[in-house]
Amino acid sequence: MYLNVESLNRLANKTINTLKGDKALGKNSVIICAGKYYAALDPDESMYYVAFLEGEVLDRFRKRITQFRKNKYRKNNYP
């Protein structure tokens, strides 16, 4: 359990530092997660990746976007 929490803490700190750096440059960022990997991308680049989603992944994405638009806020339901 400790290793998992420590790993998540490192990932969170890395993400925050990336976003702070982007903000300092006046850039907006979108966080894309896939399994154990993540990327902080600019909105245009993130939409490029979304454009190539297929199958179950695309269905999950559409479901989350629909839910987000209905609720006007994002639920953090990731493990």
Sequence and secondary structure as in RCSB ss.txt:
>XXXX:A:sequence
MYLNVESLNRLANKTINTLKGDKALGKNSVIICAGKYYAALDPDESMYYVAFLEGEVLDRFRKRITQFRKNKYRK
NNYP
>XXXX:A:secstr
 HHHHHHHHHHHHHHHHHHHHHHHTT   EEEEETTEEEEE HHHHHHHHTT  HHHHHHHHHHHHHHHHHTS  
    
